[in-house]
Amino acid sequence: MKKFDMGYPHDPDDLNRCLILLDAVPEFKPRMKELSSLSDEWSRLVCCWGDIEKSFISEVGLNWSKGHSAPRTHELMRDAIAGKGFSN
């Protein structure tokens, strides 16, 4: 199957928009695995989505309700996108 050049969340701001969508339309969450077929980046992010989401919510809360900076989440996202896994 050919992978497409699709956009994916590059940073915590992008991630926040995704999480807001999933909060507004919870029916999408069980379908996250379908995004894996769009690109290698999406595939890597989907594999780590739960951990990335937990990190973001812990650091700053949904829609930045608890803070203004999410460096740990950004690091997790960069590592996932690059295929490095997590540096716990």
Biopython code that builds the backbone (N, CA, C, O; Angstrom):
import numpy as np
from Bio.PDB.StructureBuilder import StructureBuilder

atoms = [
    (1, "MET", "N", (0.846, -1.181, 0.000)),
    (1, "MET", "CA", (0.000, 0.000, 0.000)),
    (1, "MET", "C", (0.887, 1.238, 0.000)),
    (1, "MET", "O", (1.812, 1.342, 0.805)),
    (2, "LYS", "N", (0.613, 2.154, -0.880)),
    (2, "LYS", "CA", (1.376, 3.395, -0.955)),
    (2, "LYS", "C", (0.993, 4.319, 0.195)),
    (2, "LYS", "O", (-0.185, 4.531, 0.480)),
    (3, "LYS", "N", (2.010, 4.858, 0.843)),
    (3, "LYS", "CA", (1.782, 5.827, 1.912)),
    (3, "LYS", "C", (1.672, 7.209, 1.288)),
    (3, "LYS", "O", (2.326, 7.506, 0.288)),
    (4, "PHE", "N", (0.853, 8.034, 1.875)),
    (4, "PHE", "CA", (0.616, 9.377, 1.366)),
    (4, "PHE", "C", (1.429, 10.385, 2.162)),
    (4, "PHE", "O", (1.792, 10.136, 3.312)),
    (5, "ASP", "N", (1.710, 11.515, 1.549)),
    (5, "ASP", "CA", (2.369, 12.603, 2.248)),
    (5, "ASP", "C", (1.284, 13.396, 2.982)),
    (5, "ASP", "O", (0.730, 14.360, 2.453)),
    (6, "MET", "N", (1.002, 12.974, 4.186)),
    (6, "MET", "CA", (-0.080, 13.572, 4.968)),
    (6, "MET", "C", (0.493, 14.359, 6.138)),
    (6, "MET", "O", (1.537, 14.013, 6.691)),
    (7, "GLY", "N", (-0.205, 15.411, 6.497)),
    (7, "GLY", "CA", (0.175, 16.173, 7.675)),
    (7, "GLY", "C", (-0.031, 15.338, 8.929)),
    (7, "GLY", "O", (-0.859, 14.427, 8.961)),
    (8, "TYR", "N", (0.723, 15.660, 9.939)),
    (8, "TYR", "CA", (0.631, 14.980, 11.224)),
    (8, "TYR", "C", (0.992, 16.011, 12.290)),
    (8, "TYR", "O", (1.580, 17.042, 11.962)),
    (9, "PRO", "N", (0.658, 15.764, 13.548)),
    (9, "PRO", "CA", (1.006, 16.736, 14.591)),
    (9, "PRO", "C", (2.521, 16.796, 14.795)),
    (9, "PRO", "O", (3.155, 15.792, 15.120)),
    (10, "HIS", "N", (3.082, 17.973, 14.600)),
    (10, "HIS", "CA", (4.527, 18.171, 14.716)),
    (10, "HIS", "C", (4.966, 18.628, 16.100)),
    (10, "HIS", "O", (6.124, 18.442, 16.472)),
    (11, "ASP", "N", (4.060, 19.222, 16.864)),
    (11, "ASP", "CA", (4.434, 19.821, 18.145)),
    (11, "ASP", "C", (3.225, 19.814, 19.079)),
    (11, "ASP", "O", (2.124, 19.448, 18.669)),
    (12, "PRO", "N", (3.430, 20.219, 20.332)),
    (12, "PRO", "CA", (2.316, 20.205, 21.279)),
    (12, "PRO", "C", (1.110, 21.047, 20.861)),
    (12, "PRO", "O", (-0.020, 20.697, 21.199)),
    (13, "ASP", "N", (1.321, 22.142, 20.138)),
    (13, "ASP", "CA", (0.167, 22.918, 19.660)),
    (13, "ASP", "C", (-0.690, 22.087, 18.719)),
    (13, "ASP", "O", (-1.915, 22.069, 18.838)),
    (14, "ASP", "N", (-0.040, 21.394, 17.776)),
    (14, "ASP", "CA", (-0.774, 20.514, 16.868)),
    (14, "ASP", "C", (-1.462, 19.395, 17.639)),
    (14, "ASP", "O", (-2.621, 19.068, 17.384)),
    (15, "LEU", "N", (-0.733, 18.815, 18.584)),
    (15, "LEU", "CA", (-1.295, 17.735, 19.399)),
    (15, "LEU", "C", (-2.528, 18.214, 20.145)),
    (15, "LEU", "O", (-3.531, 17.502, 20.202)),
    (16, "ASN", "N", (-2.470, 19.406, 20.714)),
    (16, "ASN", "CA", (-3.610, 19.944, 21.444)),
    (16, "ASN", "C", (-4.855, 20.020, 20.559)),
    (16, "ASN", "O", (-5.957, 19.685, 20.995)),
    (17, "ARG", "N", (-4.671, 20.461, 19.319)),
    (17, "ARG", "CA", (-5.813, 20.527, 18.401)),
    (17, "ARG", "C", (-6.387, 19.125, 18.146)),
    (17, "ARG", "O", (-7.603, 18.956, 18.065)),
    (18, "CYS", "N", (-5.517, 18.138, 18.023)),
    (18, "CYS", "CA", (-5.982, 16.757, 17.844)),
    (18, "CYS", "C", (-6.759, 16.282, 19.079)),
    (18, "CYS", "O", (-7.817, 15.665, 18.955)),
    (19, "LEU", "N", (-6.231, 16.572, 20.248)),
    (19, "LEU", "CA", (-6.879, 16.139, 21.481)),
    (19, "LEU", "C", (-8.222, 16.830, 21.683)),
    (19, "LEU", "O", (-9.165, 16.219, 22.186)),
    (20, "ILE", "N", (-8.315, 18.092, 21.297)),
    (20, "ILE", "CA", (-9.599, 18.801, 21.378)),
    (20, "ILE", "C", (-10.615, 18.130, 20.451)),
    (20, "ILE", "O", (-11.775, 17.947, 20.821)),
    (21, "LEU", "N", (-10.172, 17.768, 19.248)),
    (21, "LEU", "CA", (-11.063, 17.061, 18.325)),
    (21, "LEU", "C", (-11.521, 15.736, 18.918)),
    (21, "LEU", "O", (-12.708, 15.413, 18.877)),
    (22, "LEU", "N", (-10.590, 14.972, 19.465)),
    (22, "LEU", "CA", (-10.952, 13.677, 20.047)),
    (22, "LEU", "C", (-11.862, 13.829, 21.258)),
    (22, "LEU", "O", (-12.706, 12.970, 21.513)),
    (23, "ASP", "N", (-11.696, 14.908, 22.001)),
    (23, "ASP", "CA", (-12.578, 15.181, 23.131)),
    (23, "ASP", "C", (-13.983, 15.538, 22.647)),
    (23, "ASP", "O", (-14.977, 15.131, 23.248)),
    (24, "ALA", "N", (-14.055, 16.301, 21.558)),
    (24, "ALA", "CA", (-15.348, 16.725, 21.012)),
    (24, "ALA", "C", (-16.062, 15.594, 20.276)),
    (24, "ALA", "O", (-17.291, 15.527, 20.267)),
    (25, "VAL", "N", (-15.285, 14.713, 19.665)),
    (25, "VAL", "CA", (-15.858, 13.606, 18.881)),
    (25, "VAL", "C", (-15.192, 12.309, 19.343)),
    (25, "VAL", "O", (-14.320, 11.787, 18.648)),
    (26, "PRO", "N", (-15.585, 11.784, 20.500)),
    (26, "PRO", "CA", (-14.922, 10.605, 21.066)),
    (26, "PRO", "C", (-15.025, 9.354, 20.192)),
    (26, "PRO", "O", (-14.265, 8.404, 20.383)),
    (27, "GLU", "N", (-15.944, 9.345, 19.248)),
    (27, "GLU", "CA", (-16.068, 8.194, 18.354)),
    (27, "GLU", "C", (-14.827, 8.034, 17.483)),
    (27, "GLU", "O", (-14.571, 6.946, 16.968)),
    (28, "PHE", "N", (-14.059, 9.096, 17.314)),
    (28, "PHE", "CA", (-12.848, 9.023, 16.493)),
    (28, "PHE", "C", (-11.719, 8.263, 17.190)),
    (28, "PHE", "O", (-10.894, 7.642, 16.520)),
    (29, "LYS", "N", (-11.669, 8.303, 18.511)),
    (29, "LYS", "CA", (-10.537, 7.736, 19.249)),
    (29, "LYS", "C", (-10.306, 6.250, 18.927)),
    (29, "LYS", "O", (-9.158, 5.865, 18.704)),
    (30, "PRO", "N", (-11.335, 5.406, 18.894)),
    (30, "PRO", "CA", (-11.076, 4.000, 18.569)),
    (30, "PRO", "C", (-10.567, 3.789, 17.138)),
    (30, "PRO", "O", (-10.090, 2.705, 16.800)),
    (31, "ARG", "N", (-10.669, 4.800, 16.322)),
    (31, "ARG", "CA", (-10.244, 4.690, 14.925)),
    (31, "ARG", "C", (-8.846, 5.259, 14.680)),
    (31, "ARG", "O", (-8.402, 5.341, 13.534)),
    (32, "MET", "N", (-8.158, 5.649, 15.741)),
    (32, "MET", "CA", (-6.824, 6.235, 15.599)),
    (32, "MET", "C", (-5.875, 5.338, 14.808)),
    (32, "MET", "O", (-5.044, 5.839, 14.050)),
    (33, "LYS", "N", (-5.986, 4.031, 14.974)),
    (33, "LYS", "CA", (-5.084, 3.110, 14.279)),
    (33, "LYS", "C", (-5.170, 3.261, 12.767)),
    (33, "LYS", "O", (-4.209, 2.969, 12.056)),
    (34, "GLU", "N", (-6.313, 3.714, 12.278)),
    (34, "GLU", "CA", (-6.472, 3.905, 10.834)),
    (34, "GLU", "C", (-5.512, 4.962, 10.292)),
    (34, "GLU", "O", (-5.151, 4.925, 9.116)),
    (35, "LEU", "N", (-5.101, 5.895, 11.134)),
    (35, "LEU", "CA", (-4.169, 6.937, 10.703)),
    (35, "LEU", "C", (-2.792, 6.364, 10.380)),
    (35, "LEU", "O", (-2.016, 6.984, 9.653)),
    (36, "SER", "N", (-2.490, 5.192, 10.914)),
    (36, "SER", "CA", (-1.189, 4.571, 10.678)),
    (36, "SER", "C", (-0.908, 4.339, 9.203)),
    (36, "SER", "O", (0.249, 4.328, 8.785)),
    (37, "SER", "N", (-1.946, 4.158, 8.420)),
    (37, "SER", "CA", (-1.755, 3.887, 6.991)),
    (37, "SER", "C", (-1.452, 5.153, 6.190)),
    (37, "SER", "O", (-1.122, 5.062, 5.008)),
    (38, "LEU", "N", (-1.557, 6.326, 6.806)),
    (38, "LEU", "CA", (-1.358, 7.580, 6.078)),
    (38, "LEU", "C", (0.099, 7.930, 5.849)),
    (38, "LEU", "O", (0.452, 8.459, 4.795)),
    (39, "SER", "N", (0.948, 7.642, 6.821)),
    (39, "SER", "CA", (2.371, 7.979, 6.697)),
    (39, "SER", "C", (3.153, 7.258, 7.783)),
    (39, "SER", "O", (2.586, 6.771, 8.762)),
    (40, "ASP", "N", (4.461, 7.200, 7.591)),
    (40, "ASP", "CA", (5.315, 6.607, 8.621)),
    (40, "ASP", "C", (5.227, 7.405, 9.920)),
    (40, "ASP", "O", (5.218, 6.835, 11.011)),
    (41, "GLU", "N", (5.163, 8.730, 9.790)),
    (41, "GLU", "CA", (5.085, 9.579, 10.988)),
    (41, "GLU", "C", (3.813, 9.295, 11.777)),
    (41, "GLU", "O", (3.857, 9.144, 12.998)),
    (42, "TRP", "N", (2.682, 9.223, 11.082)),
    (42, "TRP", "CA", (1.426, 8.899, 11.761)),
    (42, "TRP", "C", (1.507, 7.523, 12.414)),
    (42, "TRP", "O", (1.050, 7.334, 13.541)),
    (43, "SER", "N", (2.084, 6.574, 11.706)),
    (43, "SER", "CA", (2.198, 5.224, 12.256)),
    (43, "SER", "C", (2.973, 5.231, 13.567)),
    (43, "SER", "O", (2.572, 4.584, 14.535)),
    (44, "ARG", "N", (4.074, 5.960, 13.597)),
    (44, "ARG", "CA", (4.883, 6.035, 14.823)),
    (44, "ARG", "C", (4.153, 6.779, 15.939)),
    (44, "ARG", "O", (4.215, 6.379, 17.102)),
    (45, "LEU", "N", (3.469, 7.852, 15.586)),
    (45, "LEU", "CA", (2.720, 8.608, 16.599)),
    (45, "LEU", "C", (1.581, 7.783, 17.181)),
    (45, "LEU", "O", (1.360, 7.796, 18.392)),
    (46, "VAL", "N", (0.858, 7.067, 16.328)),
    (46, "VAL", "CA", (-0.270, 6.268, 16.794)),
    (46, "VAL", "C", (0.200, 5.202, 17.785)),
    (46, "VAL", "O", (-0.478, 4.925, 18.775)),
    (47, "CYS", "N", (1.357, 4.611, 17.516)),
    (47, "CYS", "CA", (1.891, 3.584, 18.424)),
    (47, "CYS", "C", (2.156, 4.138, 19.826)),
    (47, "CYS", "O", (2.061, 3.410, 20.815)),
    (48, "CYS", "N", (2.484, 5.408, 19.903)),
    (48, "CYS", "CA", (2.851, 6.037, 21.177)),
    (48, "CYS", "C", (1.790, 7.009, 21.679)),
    (48, "CYS", "O", (2.005, 7.699, 22.675)),
    (49, "TRP", "N", (0.650, 7.070, 21.000)),
    (49, "TRP", "CA", (-0.346, 8.110, 21.263)),
    (49, "TRP", "C", (-0.747, 8.179, 22.733)),
    (49, "TRP", "O", (-0.801, 9.269, 23.303)),
    (50, "GLY", "N", (-1.022, 7.072, 23.336)),
    (50, "GLY", "CA", (-1.471, 7.067, 24.731)),
    (50, "GLY", "C", (-0.467, 7.722, 25.662)),
    (50, "GLY", "O", (-0.840, 8.518, 26.523)),
    (51, "ASP", "N", (0.802, 7.391, 25.492)),
    (51, "ASP", "CA", (1.848, 7.976, 26.339)),
    (51, "ASP", "C", (2.034, 9.458, 26.058)),
    (51, "ASP", "O", (2.229, 10.251, 26.979)),
    (52, "ILE", "N", (1.973, 9.829, 24.787)),
    (52, "ILE", "CA", (2.119, 11.243, 24.419)),
    (52, "ILE", "C", (0.949, 12.051, 24.979)),
    (52, "ILE", "O", (1.142, 13.134, 25.530)),
    (53, "GLU", "N", (-0.256, 11.519, 24.835)),
    (53, "GLU", "CA", (-1.444, 12.205, 25.360)),
    (53, "GLU", "C", (-1.360, 12.360, 26.874)),
    (53, "GLU", "O", (-1.637, 13.437, 27.401)),
    (54, "LYS", "N", (-0.979, 11.293, 27.581)),
    (54, "LYS", "CA", (-0.853, 11.368, 29.045)),
    (54, "LYS", "C", (0.176, 12.415, 29.460)),
    (54, "LYS", "O", (-0.036, 13.162, 30.416)),
    (55, "SER", "N", (1.282, 12.463, 28.739)),
    (55, "SER", "CA", (2.317, 13.449, 29.051)),
    (55, "SER", "C", (1.776, 14.864, 28.882)),
    (55, "SER", "O", (1.973, 15.716, 29.748)),
    (56, "PHE", "N", (1.097, 15.109, 27.771)),
    (56, "PHE", "CA", (0.564, 16.445, 27.513)),
    (56, "PHE", "C", (-0.446, 16.857, 28.581)),
    (56, "PHE", "O", (-0.374, 17.962, 29.119)),
    (57, "ILE", "N", (-1.374, 15.977, 28.879)),
    (57, "ILE", "CA", (-2.405, 16.286, 29.883)),
    (57, "ILE", "C", (-1.758, 16.538, 31.243)),
    (57, "ILE", "O", (-2.172, 17.435, 31.977)),
    (58, "SER", "N", (-0.750, 15.750, 31.571)),
    (58, "SER", "CA", (-0.053, 15.934, 32.843)),
    (58, "SER", "C", (0.718, 17.253, 32.879)),
    (58, "SER", "O", (0.702, 17.963, 33.885)),
    (59, "GLU", "N", (1.385, 17.572, 31.785)),
    (59, "GLU", "CA", (2.189, 18.800, 31.739)),
    (59, "GLU", "C", (1.352, 20.069, 31.703)),
    (59, "GLU", "O", (1.609, 21.004, 32.461)),
    (60, "VAL", "N", (0.349, 20.107, 30.823)),
    (60, "VAL", "CA", (-0.349, 21.371, 30.600)),
    (60, "VAL", "C", (-1.876, 21.297, 30.582)),
    (60, "VAL", "O", (-2.540, 22.333, 30.591)),
    (61, "GLY", "N", (-2.437, 20.094, 30.558)),
    (61, "GLY", "CA", (-3.893, 19.969, 30.517)),
    (61, "GLY", "C", (-4.459, 20.239, 29.136)),
    (61, "GLY", "O", (-3.843, 20.924, 28.319)),
    (62, "LEU", "N", (-5.629, 19.697, 28.888)),
    (62, "LEU", "CA", (-6.292, 19.897, 27.609)),
    (62, "LEU", "C", (-6.490, 21.384, 27.350)),
    (62, "LEU", "O", (-6.921, 22.123, 28.235)),
    (63, "ASN", "N", (-6.180, 21.809, 26.155)),
    (63, "ASN", "CA", (-6.295, 23.199, 25.722)),
    (63, "ASN", "C", (-5.457, 24.142, 26.596)),
    (63, "ASN", "O", (-5.839, 25.285, 26.847)),
    (64, "TRP", "N", (-4.309, 23.632, 27.051)),
    (64, "TRP", "CA", (-3.349, 24.430, 27.809)),
    (64, "TRP", "C", (-3.954, 24.990, 29.098)),
    (64, "TRP", "O", (-3.624, 26.101, 29.513)),
    (65, "SER", "N", (-4.831, 24.222, 29.719)),
    (65, "SER", "CA", (-5.548, 24.708, 30.903)),
    (65, "SER", "C", (-4.680, 24.783, 32.161)),
    (65, "SER", "O", (-5.050, 25.471, 33.113)),
    (66, "LYS", "N", (-3.531, 24.091, 32.189)),
    (66, "LYS", "CA", (-2.685, 24.070, 33.384)),
    (66, "LYS", "C", (-1.294, 24.651, 33.167)),
    (66, "LYS", "O", (-0.514, 24.750, 34.114)),
    (67, "GLY", "N", (-0.978, 25.031, 31.956)),
    (67, "GLY", "CA", (0.371, 25.530, 31.703)),
    (67, "GLY", "C", (0.530, 26.031, 30.281)),
    (67, "GLY", "O", (-0.406, 26.010, 29.482)),
    (68, "HIS", "N", (1.750, 26.484, 29.986)),
    (68, "HIS", "CA", (2.014, 27.117, 28.693)),
    (68, "HIS", "C", (3.172, 26.480, 27.938)),
    (68, "HIS", "O", (3.513, 26.921, 26.841)),
    (69, "SER", "N", (3.777, 25.448, 28.512)),
    (69, "SER", "CA", (4.925, 24.829, 27.872)),
    (69, "SER", "C", (4.898, 23.331, 28.144)),
    (69, "SER", "O", (4.633, 22.901, 29.266)),
    (70, "ALA", "N", (5.173, 22.541, 27.111)),
    (70, "ALA", "CA", (5.136, 21.082, 27.246)),
    (70, "ALA", "C", (6.408, 20.471, 26.649)),
    (70, "ALA", "O", (6.337, 19.737, 25.664)),
    (71, "PRO", "N", (7.568, 20.770, 27.242)),
    (71, "PRO", "CA", (8.824, 20.289, 26.666)),
    (71, "PRO", "C", (8.954, 18.765, 26.670)),
    (71, "PRO", "O", (9.485, 18.195, 25.717)),
    (72, "ARG", "N", (8.489, 18.107, 27.703)),
    (72, "ARG", "CA", (8.577, 16.635, 27.759)),
    (72, "ARG", "C", (7.715, 16.022, 26.660)),
    (72, "ARG", "O", (8.139, 15.085, 25.984)),
    (73, "THR", "N", (6.521, 16.543, 26.485)),
    (73, "THR", "CA", (5.644, 16.041, 25.431)),
    (73, "THR", "C", (6.263, 16.275, 24.060)),
    (73, "THR", "O", (6.214, 15.399, 23.196)),
    (74, "HIS", "N", (6.837, 17.438, 23.861)),
    (74, "HIS", "CA", (7.478, 17.744, 22.584)),
    (74, "HIS", "C", (8.619, 16.762, 22.313)),
    (74, "HIS", "O", (8.780, 16.289, 21.189)),
    (75, "GLU", "N", (9.394, 16.464, 23.328)),
    (75, "GLU", "CA", (10.481, 15.483, 23.191)),
    (75, "GLU", "C", (9.925, 14.109, 22.832)),
    (75, "GLU", "O", (10.463, 13.435, 21.953)),
    (76, "LEU", "N", (8.864, 13.692, 23.498)),
    (76, "LEU", "CA", (8.250, 12.399, 23.183)),
    (76, "LEU", "C", (7.760, 12.355, 21.741)),
    (76, "LEU", "O", (7.933, 11.354, 21.046)),
    (77, "MET", "N", (7.147, 13.451, 21.302)),
    (77, "MET", "CA", (6.652, 13.515, 19.931)),
    (77, "MET", "C", (7.807, 13.436, 18.930)),
    (77, "MET", "O", (7.741, 12.674, 17.965)),
    (78, "ARG", "N", (8.856, 14.217, 19.157)),
    (78, "ARG", "CA", (10.021, 14.199, 18.251)),
    (78, "ARG", "C", (10.633, 12.806, 18.187)),
    (78, "ARG", "O", (10.968, 12.319, 17.107)),
    (79, "ASP", "N", (10.777, 12.163, 19.346)),
    (79, "ASP", "CA", (11.350, 10.815, 19.370)),
    (79, "ASP", "C", (10.467, 9.820, 18.625)),
    (79, "ASP", "O", (10.966, 8.984, 17.872)),
    (80, "ALA", "N", (9.165, 9.912, 18.833)),
    (80, "ALA", "CA", (8.250, 8.998, 18.149)),
    (80, "ALA", "C", (8.311, 9.214, 16.645)),
    (80, "ALA", "O", (8.417, 8.251, 15.885)),
    (81, "ILE", "N", (8.247, 10.448, 16.214)),
    (81, "ILE", "CA", (8.259, 10.769, 14.778)),
    (81, "ILE", "C", (9.562, 10.267, 14.133)),
    (81, "ILE", "O", (9.550, 9.754, 13.014)),
    (82, "ALA", "N", (10.663, 10.417, 14.839)),
    (82, "ALA", "CA", (11.972, 9.996, 14.316)),
    (82, "ALA", "C", (12.173, 8.491, 14.425)),
    (82, "ALA", "O", (13.159, 7.961, 13.914)),
    (83, "GLY", "N", (11.248, 7.795, 15.085)),
    (83, "GLY", "CA", (11.385, 6.346, 15.253)),
    (83, "GLY", "C", (12.362, 5.956, 16.342)),
    (83, "GLY", "O", (12.874, 4.836, 16.353)),
    (84, "LYS", "N", (12.623, 6.879, 17.262)),
    (84, "LYS", "CA", (13.583, 6.614, 18.347)),
    (84, "LYS", "C", (12.940, 5.985, 19.577)),
    (84, "LYS", "O", (13.647, 5.533, 20.478)),
    (85, "GLY", "N", (11.630, 5.950, 19.627)),
    (85, "GLY", "CA", (10.985, 5.479, 20.850)),
    (85, "GLY", "C", (11.090, 6.531, 21.921)),
    (85, "GLY", "O", (11.370, 7.694, 21.630)),
    (86, "PHE", "N", (10.874, 6.143, 23.137)),
    (86, "PHE", "CA", (10.864, 7.092, 24.238)),
    (86, "PHE", "C", (12.154, 7.044, 25.020)),
    (86, "PHE", "O", (12.767, 5.990, 25.188)),
    (87, "SER", "N", (12.550, 8.209, 25.496)),
    (87, "SER", "CA", (13.734, 8.313, 26.350)),
    (87, "SER", "C", (13.277, 8.542, 27.786)),
    (87, "SER", "O", (13.426, 9.640, 28.324)),
    (88, "ASN", "N", (12.723, 7.507, 28.401)),
    (88, "ASN", "CA", (12.161, 7.625, 29.758)),
    (88, "ASN", "C", (13.212, 7.918, 30.775)),
    (88, "ASN", "O", (12.905, 8.047, 31.961)),
]
sb = StructureBuilder()
sb.init_structure("model")
sb.init_model(0)
sb.init_chain("A")
sb.init_seg("    ")
for serial, (resi, resn, name, xyz) in enumerate(atoms, 1):
    if name == "N":
        sb.init_residue(resn, " ", resi, " ")
    sb.init_atom(name, np.array(xyz, "f"), 0.0, 1.0, " ", f" {name:<3s}", serial, name[0])
structure = sb.get_structure()
